[in-house]
Amino acid sequence: MSTDTGHFDLSRTMPLTPDRLWHLLTDGQMREAWGAPEEGMVLIMDKSDFRVGGHETHRCGPADNPEFTVDTRWYRIDGPHDAAFTETVITGGAAIATTLVTYRVTADGTGSRLDVSVAVSSFTGPDADGEFMAGWEAGLANLEALATKMAA
């Protein structure tokens, strides 16, 4: 099977300053709080090493069986404005996709604008692009709800 590729961009306006939003985006415990896309799903941070060259590992999936391992590598960190990293998703010992993710955070009034760009290389077929986009949209909705709660 050949490698299928895709790309999508998502944007959100958050009621937190760039510094406060940056913490939610990059702290391992905070990512556990907003990263799972839906009720009954979990994101469990096994290893967090947020630095240029850092390697992180987390598991995600259904709470009773977080079957996906995600291997993250950080390549650029210019906080609180810009970061780039890859995530390789592994299940059953095989990589199923790798993404290149870029965060851009800019001040927007008393809050921030978050732009997320995701390039997907799927090793399992063309449907992965839509699945990754749906996961990111749900995760960002969770992030927005958490940011709103923190701003109150």
C-alpha positions as CSV (number, residue, x, y, z in Angstrom):
1,M,0.0,0.0,0.0
2,S,1.3,3.5,-0.8
3,T,1.6,6.4,1.5
4,D,-1.4,8.7,1.3
5,T,-1.0,12.4,2.3
6,G,-3.3,15.2,3.3
7,H,-3.2,18.5,5.1
8,F,-5.6,20.7,7.1
9,D,-5.5,23.9,9.0
10,L,-7.6,24.8,12.1
11,S,-8.0,28.0,14.0
12,R,-9.6,29.0,17.3
13,T,-9.8,32.2,19.3
14,M,-9.2,31.5,23.0
15,P,-9.9,33.8,26.0
16,L,-6.4,33.4,27.4
17,T,-3.2,35.3,26.9
18,P,-0.5,33.6,24.7
19,D,1.5,32.7,27.8
20,R,-1.4,31.0,29.5
21,L,-2.6,29.3,26.3
22,W,1.0,28.1,25.6
23,H,1.0,26.3,29.0
24,L,-2.2,24.4,28.0
25,L,-0.7,23.4,24.7
26,T,2.7,22.2,25.8
27,D,2.4,20.9,29.4
28,G,2.0,17.1,29.4
29,Q,-0.6,17.1,32.2
30,M,-2.6,19.8,30.5
31,R,-2.5,17.9,27.2
32,E,-4.0,14.9,29.0
33,A,-6.9,17.2,30.2
34,W,-7.9,18.3,26.7
35,G,-6.3,15.9,24.2
36,A,-8.8,13.0,24.2
37,P,-11.3,13.6,21.4
38,E,-14.5,12.4,23.1
39,E,-16.2,11.0,26.2
40,G,-14.9,7.6,27.1
41,M,-11.5,8.2,25.4
42,V,-8.2,8.9,27.2
43,L,-4.8,10.4,26.5
44,I,-2.2,9.1,29.0
45,M,1.2,10.8,29.0
46,D,3.8,8.2,29.6
47,K,6.9,10.4,29.0
48,S,7.0,14.1,28.6
49,D,10.2,15.9,27.4
50,F,9.1,19.3,26.1
51,R,12.3,20.8,24.6
52,V,13.8,21.0,21.1
53,G,14.9,17.5,20.4
54,G,12.7,16.1,23.1
55,H,10.9,12.8,22.7
56,E,7.5,12.2,24.3
57,T,5.2,9.1,24.4
58,H,1.6,8.9,25.2
59,R,-1.2,6.4,24.8
60,C,-4.7,7.1,23.6
61,G,-7.9,5.4,22.7
62,P,-10.9,4.0,24.6
63,A,-10.4,4.3,28.4
64,D,-10.5,0.5,28.9
65,N,-8.0,-0.1,26.1
66,P,-5.8,2.9,25.0
67,E,-4.5,0.9,22.1
68,F,-2.7,3.7,20.2
69,T,0.9,4.7,21.1
70,V,1.9,8.2,19.9
71,D,5.6,8.9,19.6
72,T,6.2,12.7,19.6
73,R,9.4,14.6,18.6
74,W,9.8,18.3,19.1
75,Y,11.7,20.2,16.4
76,R,11.0,23.9,17.0
77,I,9.9,25.6,20.2
78,D,9.6,29.4,20.2
79,G,7.2,29.9,23.1
80,P,4.7,31.3,23.5
81,H,4.3,31.7,19.8
82,D,5.4,28.8,17.7
83,A,6.1,25.1,17.8
84,A,6.6,22.3,15.4
85,F,6.6,18.6,16.1
86,T,5.8,15.2,14.6
87,E,3.6,12.5,16.0
88,T,3.8,8.9,14.8
89,V,0.8,6.8,15.7
90,I,1.5,3.1,16.4
91,T,-0.9,0.3,17.0
92,G,-0.2,-3.4,17.1
93,G,3.5,-2.7,16.8
94,A,3.1,-1.0,13.4
95,A,3.1,2.7,12.5
96,I,-0.1,3.7,10.9
97,A,0.5,7.4,10.3
98,T,2.9,10.3,10.9
99,T,1.8,13.9,11.2
100,L,3.8,17.2,11.2
101,V,2.0,19.7,13.4
102,T,2.7,23.4,13.7
103,Y,1.2,25.6,16.4
104,R,1.1,29.4,16.0
105,V,-0.2,31.5,18.8
106,T,-0.8,35.3,18.4
107,A,-2.3,37.8,20.7
108,D,-5.9,38.7,19.9
109,G,-7.3,41.5,22.1
110,T,-7.2,40.1,25.6
111,G,-7.0,36.5,24.3
112,S,-5.2,34.6,21.7
113,R,-5.6,33.1,18.3
114,L,-4.4,29.6,17.8
115,D,-3.6,28.3,14.3
116,V,-2.8,24.6,14.0
117,S,-1.5,23.2,10.7
118,V,-1.4,19.4,10.3
119,A,0.2,17.5,7.4
120,V,-0.7,13.8,7.5
121,S,1.2,10.8,6.0
122,S,-1.0,7.8,6.3
123,F,0.3,4.3,5.9
124,T,-3.1,2.6,6.0
125,G,-5.1,4.4,3.3
126,P,-6.7,7.8,2.4
127,D,-9.3,7.9,5.2
128,A,-6.8,8.8,7.9
129,D,-6.7,12.5,6.9
130,G,-10.4,12.9,7.8
131,E,-10.0,10.9,11.0
132,F,-7.0,13.0,12.2
133,M,-8.9,16.2,11.4
134,A,-12.0,15.1,13.4
135,G,-9.7,14.2,16.3
136,W,-8.0,17.6,16.2
137,E,-11.3,19.4,15.9
138,A,-12.7,17.6,19.0
139,G,-9.4,18.1,20.9
140,L,-9.4,21.8,20.1
141,A,-13.1,22.1,21.2
142,N,-12.0,20.5,24.6
143,L,-9.0,23.0,24.7
144,E,-11.4,25.9,24.1
145,A,-13.7,24.7,26.8
146,L,-10.8,24.4,29.3
147,A,-9.4,27.8,28.3
148,T,-12.9,29.4,28.8
149,K,-13.2,27.7,32.2
150,M,-9.7,29.0,33.2
151,A,-10.5,32.5,32.0
152,A,-13.7,32.7,34.2
